[in-house]
Amino acid sequence: MTDERYDAGMRVRREVLGDDHVDRAIAATTELDADFQRYITRAAWGELWTRDDRLDRRTRSCITIALLTALRAEHELAMHIRAGLRNGLTPDEITEVILHTSAYAGIPAGNTAMAVAKEVLGPSP
């Protein structure tokens, strides 16, 4: 029996994060986190990121970068900055999202997020 939500989620997860990232995540999956990996693939990627008729992927990336900045989720933020680039965001748009979020989530959160962005995006010209 196939799980259409999981299959759709895996397709979108690969498109947004890249095959290399997803392959590493799958290879690192253990019995401990196997259910969690299935859950995020089905729920986040298969239920939310597949809803392209409501918000496009660029917009979803902006929202995700903003939320991860506010939550100070640096490990996830780096991954989603790279995903934002894959979804067509420019480095300037990504840093603008972080700057805008800083006004609402606080300067320390924005400062940390900007440091992550600099690591992922590299130095500006």
Summary of the structure (lengths in Angstrom):
residues: 125
radius of gyration: 15.1
end to end distance: 51.9
largest distance: 51.9
contacts: 359
relative contact order: 0.12
helix: 77%
strand: 0%
